[in-house]
Amino acid sequence: MEKDEQVTAPVEPSVTGTQSVFRALSILHAFNATRPTLTGPDVAELFGYSLPTAYRLLRALEAENFLVFDRATRAYCPGPEILRLAGVMLHRDALVSQTQTSLIRLRALTGETVAIYWQLGNKCTCTQEMPSPHPTRVEAGIGTDFPLTRGAAGKALLLGFTDAEVRALLSEPDVPAPTGGAEAFLADLAVSRKRGYTVSVGETVEGSVSIGAPIPWLRQGLAAYTVRAPESRLPPQKREVVARTLVEEMNRLRSTLQERNPV
Protein backbone atom coordinates (compact mmCIF):
# COMPACT_ATOMS: atom_id res chain seq x y z
CA MET A 1 0.00 0.00 0.00
CA GLU A 2 1.23 3.50 -0.76
CA LYS A 3 1.95 4.98 2.67
CA ASP A 4 1.73 8.57 1.48
CA GLU A 5 -1.66 8.13 -0.17
CA GLN A 6 -4.71 8.87 1.91
CA VAL A 7 -8.28 7.77 1.28
CA THR A 8 -11.12 9.81 2.66
CA ALA A 9 -13.96 7.77 4.10
CA PRO A 10 -17.38 8.79 2.77
CA VAL A 11 -19.75 10.86 4.85
CA GLU A 12 -21.93 8.19 6.38
CA PRO A 13 -25.67 8.48 7.09
CA SER A 14 -27.00 7.82 10.56
CA VAL A 15 -28.87 4.61 9.67
CA THR A 16 -26.68 1.71 10.80
CA GLY A 17 -27.49 -0.60 7.89
CA THR A 18 -26.77 2.12 5.36
CA GLN A 19 -23.50 2.88 7.16
CA SER A 20 -22.32 -0.64 6.41
CA VAL A 21 -23.18 -0.23 2.73
CA PHE A 22 -21.23 3.02 2.50
CA ARG A 23 -18.27 1.52 4.31
CA ALA A 24 -18.22 -1.50 2.00
CA LEU A 25 -18.39 0.75 -1.07
CA SER A 26 -15.55 2.87 0.28
CA ILE A 27 -13.36 -0.23 0.35
CA LEU A 28 -14.17 -1.01 -3.30
CA HIS A 29 -13.31 2.58 -4.25
CA ALA A 30 -9.90 2.18 -2.59
CA PHE A 31 -8.66 -0.36 -5.17
CA ASN A 32 -6.77 1.04 -8.16
CA ALA A 33 -3.99 0.13 -10.58
CA THR A 34 -1.26 1.01 -8.08
CA ARG A 35 -3.09 -0.63 -5.15
CA PRO A 36 -4.59 -3.84 -6.59
CA THR A 37 -4.82 -5.63 -3.21
CA LEU A 38 -5.80 -4.70 0.35
CA THR A 39 -5.35 -6.48 3.67
CA GLY A 40 -7.41 -6.08 6.82
CA PRO A 41 -4.79 -3.82 8.43
CA ASP A 42 -4.64 -1.76 5.21
CA VAL A 43 -8.37 -1.06 5.37
CA ALA A 44 -8.24 -0.27 9.07
CA GLU A 45 -5.41 2.22 8.49
CA LEU A 46 -6.95 3.82 5.41
CA PHE A 47 -10.34 4.53 6.92
CA GLY A 48 -9.75 4.52 10.65
CA TYR A 49 -11.89 1.43 11.19
CA SER A 50 -11.14 -1.07 13.94
CA LEU A 51 -9.51 -4.28 12.71
CA PRO A 52 -12.61 -6.40 13.46
CA THR A 53 -14.77 -3.93 11.48
CA ALA A 54 -12.33 -3.98 8.57
CA TYR A 55 -12.37 -7.78 8.39
CA ARG A 56 -16.16 -7.93 8.79
CA LEU A 57 -16.61 -5.67 5.77
CA LEU A 58 -13.99 -7.47 3.70
CA ARG A 59 -15.53 -10.88 4.41
CA ALA A 60 -19.01 -9.62 3.54
CA LEU A 61 -17.70 -8.38 0.16
CA GLU A 62 -15.93 -11.71 -0.34
CA ALA A 63 -19.13 -13.65 0.39
CA GLU A 64 -20.88 -11.76 -2.43
CA ASN A 65 -17.93 -12.27 -4.84
CA PHE A 66 -17.03 -8.58 -4.95
CA LEU A 67 -13.64 -9.54 -3.49
CA VAL A 68 -11.41 -12.60 -3.65
CA PHE A 69 -9.14 -13.60 -0.74
CA ASP A 70 -5.61 -14.88 -1.38
CA ARG A 71 -4.66 -17.16 1.53
CA ALA A 72 -0.96 -17.01 0.63
CA THR A 73 -0.67 -13.22 0.83
CA ARG A 74 -3.60 -12.69 3.23
CA ALA A 75 -4.83 -9.95 0.88
CA TYR A 76 -8.07 -9.24 -0.95
CA CYS A 77 -8.46 -8.23 -4.60
CA PRO A 78 -11.50 -7.33 -6.78
CA GLY A 79 -13.67 -10.32 -7.59
CA PRO A 80 -15.78 -11.64 -10.49
CA GLU A 81 -19.00 -9.86 -9.48
CA ILE A 82 -17.38 -6.56 -10.43
CA LEU A 83 -16.62 -7.93 -13.90
CA ARG A 84 -20.21 -9.05 -14.28
CA LEU A 85 -21.54 -5.60 -13.40
CA ALA A 86 -18.97 -3.94 -15.66
CA GLY A 87 -20.17 -6.14 -18.51
CA VAL A 88 -23.78 -5.07 -17.91
CA MET A 89 -22.79 -1.41 -18.11
CA LEU A 90 -20.37 -1.62 -21.03
CA HIS A 91 -22.56 -3.80 -23.22
CA ARG A 92 -25.75 -1.78 -22.97
CA ASP A 93 -26.72 -0.30 -26.33
CA ALA A 94 -23.91 -2.40 -27.91
CA LEU A 95 -21.52 0.41 -26.94
CA VAL A 96 -18.49 -1.87 -26.54
CA SER A 97 -18.76 -3.39 -30.01
CA GLN A 98 -19.23 0.04 -31.57
CA THR A 99 -16.27 1.62 -29.78
CA GLN A 100 -14.12 -1.48 -30.35
CA THR A 101 -14.58 -1.17 -34.09
CA SER A 102 -13.83 2.52 -33.86
CA LEU A 103 -10.64 1.93 -31.85
CA ILE A 104 -9.41 -0.62 -34.38
CA ARG A 105 -9.96 1.86 -37.21
CA LEU A 106 -8.29 4.70 -35.31
CA ARG A 107 -5.22 2.62 -34.47
CA ALA A 108 -4.90 1.55 -38.11
CA LEU A 109 -5.13 5.18 -39.27
CA THR A 110 -2.64 6.59 -36.74
CA GLY A 111 -0.38 3.61 -36.06
CA GLU A 112 -0.32 4.59 -32.38
CA THR A 113 -1.77 3.43 -29.07
CA VAL A 114 -5.47 4.29 -28.75
CA ALA A 115 -7.61 4.14 -25.63
CA ILE A 116 -10.91 5.05 -24.02
CA TYR A 117 -11.12 6.75 -20.64
CA TRP A 118 -14.20 7.04 -18.44
CA GLN A 119 -14.67 9.64 -15.74
CA LEU A 120 -14.86 8.15 -12.24
CA GLY A 121 -15.21 10.86 -9.64
CA ASN A 122 -12.42 13.39 -10.05
CA LYS A 123 -10.28 11.00 -12.06
CA CYS A 124 -10.34 9.39 -15.50
CA THR A 125 -9.71 5.66 -15.81
CA CYS A 126 -8.51 3.71 -18.84
CA THR A 127 -11.18 1.12 -19.67
CA GLN A 128 -10.13 0.03 -23.18
CA GLU A 129 -6.71 0.22 -24.82
CA MET A 130 -5.12 -1.05 -28.05
CA PRO A 131 -1.32 -0.75 -28.06
CA SER A 132 0.56 0.56 -31.07
CA PRO A 133 2.20 -2.09 -33.29
CA HIS A 134 5.50 -0.18 -33.07
CA PRO A 135 8.20 -1.85 -30.90
CA THR A 136 8.58 1.48 -29.06
CA ARG A 137 5.20 2.61 -27.81
CA VAL A 138 3.46 4.19 -24.84
CA GLU A 139 0.71 2.40 -22.92
CA ALA A 140 -1.23 3.56 -19.88
CA GLY A 141 -2.73 0.17 -19.04
CA ILE A 142 -6.36 -0.74 -18.43
CA GLY A 143 -7.39 0.31 -14.94
CA THR A 144 -4.83 3.09 -14.69
CA ASP A 145 -6.31 6.39 -13.59
CA PHE A 146 -5.15 10.01 -13.80
CA PRO A 147 -6.48 13.27 -12.34
CA LEU A 148 -8.81 15.24 -14.61
CA THR A 149 -6.23 18.04 -14.50
CA ARG A 150 -3.48 15.89 -16.03
CA GLY A 151 -3.29 14.56 -19.58
CA ALA A 152 -5.34 14.78 -22.75
CA ALA A 153 -8.08 12.41 -21.58
CA GLY A 154 -8.82 14.35 -18.40
CA LYS A 155 -8.89 17.66 -20.22
CA ALA A 156 -11.11 16.20 -22.96
CA LEU A 157 -13.60 15.16 -20.30
CA LEU A 158 -13.67 18.76 -19.03
CA LEU A 159 -14.49 20.34 -22.39
CA GLY A 160 -18.20 20.24 -21.59
CA PHE A 161 -17.70 21.98 -18.23
CA THR A 162 -18.23 25.70 -17.76
CA ASP A 163 -15.40 27.79 -16.33
CA ALA A 164 -17.28 27.98 -13.03
CA GLU A 165 -17.59 24.18 -12.91
CA VAL A 166 -13.87 23.79 -13.67
CA ARG A 167 -12.97 26.25 -10.90
CA ALA A 168 -15.17 24.32 -8.50
CA LEU A 169 -13.36 21.12 -9.48
CA LEU A 170 -9.96 22.76 -8.91
CA SER A 171 -11.05 23.68 -5.39
CA GLU A 172 -11.56 20.02 -4.48
CA PRO A 173 -8.85 18.83 -2.02
CA ASP A 174 -8.12 15.63 -3.95
CA VAL A 175 -7.61 17.36 -7.33
CA PRO A 176 -3.99 18.29 -8.17
CA ALA A 177 -3.55 21.87 -9.35
CA PRO A 178 -2.85 22.25 -13.09
CA THR A 179 0.86 22.46 -13.82
CA GLY A 180 0.59 25.93 -15.35
CA GLY A 181 -1.96 27.32 -12.91
CA ALA A 182 -5.73 27.71 -13.06
CA GLU A 183 -5.89 30.60 -15.53
CA ALA A 184 -3.60 28.94 -18.06
CA PHE A 185 -5.58 25.73 -17.66
CA LEU A 186 -8.87 27.49 -18.39
CA ALA A 187 -7.34 29.24 -21.41
CA ASP A 188 -6.09 25.90 -22.75
CA LEU A 189 -9.57 24.39 -22.35
CA ALA A 190 -11.09 27.35 -24.22
CA VAL A 191 -8.76 26.76 -27.18
CA SER A 192 -9.43 23.02 -27.07
CA ARG A 193 -13.21 23.56 -27.16
CA LYS A 194 -12.90 25.52 -30.40
CA ARG A 195 -10.74 22.94 -32.14
CA GLY A 196 -12.49 19.89 -30.66
CA TYR A 197 -9.51 18.11 -29.12
CA THR A 198 -6.90 18.38 -26.35
CA VAL A 199 -3.13 17.88 -26.39
CA SER A 200 -0.85 16.88 -23.51
CA VAL A 201 2.94 16.56 -23.59
CA GLY A 202 4.63 14.59 -20.82
CA GLU A 203 1.95 15.29 -18.20
CA THR A 204 1.11 11.70 -17.30
CA VAL A 205 3.91 9.72 -18.97
CA GLU A 206 7.30 11.35 -19.43
CA GLY A 207 8.37 11.66 -23.06
CA SER A 208 4.91 10.99 -24.45
CA VAL A 209 2.29 12.99 -26.32
CA SER A 210 -1.43 12.30 -26.00
CA ILE A 211 -4.31 13.76 -27.97
CA GLY A 212 -7.85 13.43 -26.66
CA ALA A 213 -11.44 14.08 -27.70
CA PRO A 214 -14.73 13.43 -25.89
CA ILE A 215 -16.90 10.61 -27.20
CA PRO A 216 -19.92 12.16 -28.92
CA TRP A 217 -23.52 11.22 -28.12
CA LEU A 218 -22.68 10.07 -24.61
CA ARG A 219 -23.28 12.43 -21.70
CA GLN A 220 -20.75 15.26 -21.71
CA GLY A 221 -17.76 14.47 -19.54
CA LEU A 222 -18.45 10.74 -19.38
CA ALA A 223 -15.84 9.25 -21.73
CA ALA A 224 -13.06 10.24 -24.12
CA TYR A 225 -10.74 8.75 -26.74
CA THR A 226 -6.99 9.27 -26.76
CA VAL A 227 -4.12 8.65 -29.16
CA ARG A 228 -0.76 8.32 -27.37
CA ALA A 229 2.77 8.03 -28.75
CA PRO A 230 6.41 8.81 -27.94
CA GLU A 231 7.10 12.53 -28.39
CA SER A 232 9.73 11.72 -31.01
CA ARG A 233 7.03 10.26 -33.30
CA LEU A 234 4.55 13.08 -32.78
CA PRO A 235 6.22 16.43 -33.50
CA PRO A 236 3.84 19.44 -33.68
CA GLN A 237 3.04 19.04 -37.40
CA LYS A 238 2.23 15.35 -36.99
CA ARG A 239 0.07 16.08 -33.95
CA GLU A 240 -2.25 18.20 -36.06
CA VAL A 241 -2.67 15.38 -38.59
CA VAL A 242 -3.41 12.84 -35.87
CA ALA A 243 -5.79 15.27 -34.15
CA ARG A 244 -7.77 15.76 -37.38
CA THR A 245 -7.96 11.99 -37.79
CA LEU A 246 -9.26 11.65 -34.22
CA VAL A 247 -11.89 14.36 -34.68
CA GLU A 248 -13.03 12.80 -37.97
CA GLU A 249 -13.39 9.43 -36.25
CA MET A 250 -15.44 11.04 -33.47
CA ASN A 251 -17.74 12.57 -36.10
CA ARG A 252 -18.11 9.20 -37.79
CA LEU A 253 -18.84 7.56 -34.43
CA ARG A 254 -21.45 10.22 -33.67
CA SER A 255 -23.31 9.36 -36.87
CA THR A 256 -23.15 5.64 -36.09
CA LEU A 257 -24.38 6.06 -32.52
CA GLN A 258 -27.20 8.36 -33.58
CA GLU A 259 -28.38 5.90 -36.21
CA ARG A 260 -28.42 2.99 -33.75
CA ASN A 261 -29.69 4.93 -30.77
CA PRO A 262 -32.10 7.61 -32.07
CA VAL A 263 -33.53 10.09 -29.62
Helices and strands as residue ranges (DSSP letters): H 16-30, H 40-47, H 51-63, E 67-70, E 75-78, H 80-91, G 92-94, H 95-110, E 113-120, E 123-130, E 145-147, H 151-157, H 163-170, H 182-195, E 198-201, E 208-214, E 223-230, G 231-233, H 236-260
